[in-house]
Amino acid sequence: MTPAASATTTQLDALFAPYQRTDAPGLVAGITWRGQLLYRRGFGMASLEHGIANTPATRMRIGSVSKQFTCLAVLLLCERDMLDADAPIGTYLPELPPTAGAPTLRQLMSHLGGQRCALDLALLTQGLAILPRGALLASQQRQRDENFPPGERMMYSNGGYHLLSLAIERASRMPFDAFLRTSIFNPLHMRDTACVSDDMTIARGMATMHVPDRQGGFRRGIFPAWDLLGEGSIVSTVDDMLRWTAHLRCKEKIVGNSDTWARMLTLPVFSSGQRSQYALGLKQSVYRGAELIHHSGGVVGGSSQMLLSTQHELDVVLLSNGAVDAPIELSKRVVDIVLAGELSGNGPPVAARASGHVARLGRYRSPCSGAVYALEDRDGALMLTGPLCPNPPMALYDSLDEFSDMEAEAGGDGALALRWGSPGAPDDLACIRVAHCGHTDVLTRIGDAPAITPCMIAAMPAVFESHDANARATIRLCGEALVLRMDGAVGGCDYRLAPVARDVFELTPMDPMDIMTGIVTFTRDTASANITGFRVDTPRTRHLAFTPVRADT
């Protein structure tokens, strides 16, 4: 080992040292650079229950990193004229209603389909209750409304990838896992990689997923579905994933022709004209001058990250079973260390200082979309927060784009950018403009939240129901807290409703294991002012309607 490589290894050891524990889950890291294996180590425990440590051979769920394999499977079938990427998904799943069947396969692969996501609806209405087989498809079939028209913008959809997986099965006449094994895993010698459709199956050499219980211990992470497919079912090792990233970078492909790989990396354009950073299961961005291809993954009790730079011949794979909340940030620290002499700037980008925008701090709401965001000072940094933020809090950076003043790093739900003030009045401190995928929403500053009063509660019907969510909701006063109870087909969730404005409430889960947040907006009859229902907006579900249940039902 050269002195430079030894110094790099020492820095990587220091980076991962906090995960080397015997009382907590950990991670496995694999890094190659310039064609050589630079780093391959396990940290922390694969199973706290059995006292087994993580090693480079430990198999873990890669979560949504699975999606790029699903996209490649679709395109391999396109090569054989068995699928058409530009055909509506309803062509292959005719049981879908017109709205759910309208997005093309390509739009679903790039999260431009506009569909509601069955998994998000389930997490909202019944938490981590395990869905029976077929429930994800049945939920997509129920949808009579959509988040937005196909192609308008990006919103991450696991449900869309579930539909893609079913199209793969029907076109290939093979189970999803069998098609990936024979068409991708075997040719690439990924011998420890497989699709595991549920967390009840005992899989060889696979780490236990761990979820913090907020009391210093852990609960077992179990994904709430029996038929997980291309949205996140793959289990792998760092060695196999490094074989995959090497194949992604190489010019001579073993799997897929040149047209397929051109499609995999082509960035779509939203209806606004703005270009997405998300291709087909692969995100592209520039970090300190380095062009990166990457994707994160998350499951209940685990996370993962794959990242590569073709220009620097760098591959990074991180697999964690409960120790890493933001694997993309950890992978960027790896980039900082390994490419220290080749990156621009003196270090990672620094968020805008909140001290320069004190007059704009506060909460804002859109009278048009109902979206609620806040500008906050978090340890001196300017942050965009709120129940509709894809990954709160989101650091804001000074923008070099003439069409925005501030921007957040594009996540799985597309780019967010801010402009100060209202159209024609950028100095207006009462407004901000938030652009999602190039579509701008004007938000107005809101004041102090109203108090919860007995009259407010008395005006609310007792029970509501939602066709699209296949759920009922009840609202009650519990002590001083206003509680909304959601009940889906196999489970339920309790949420605290905190007033934001008249008839507008922030939705936060009462159980730490539940993860959904959102905004509840009540609607009233214009003549009588009686409540006629409410709608729920979450980071990935919009306009979900609940209407009162009649007393005789």
Summary of the structure (lengths in Angstrom):
residues: 553
radius of gyration: 23.7
end to end distance: 74.4
largest distance: 79.3
contacts: 1910
relative contact order: 0.13
helix: 24%
strand: 33%
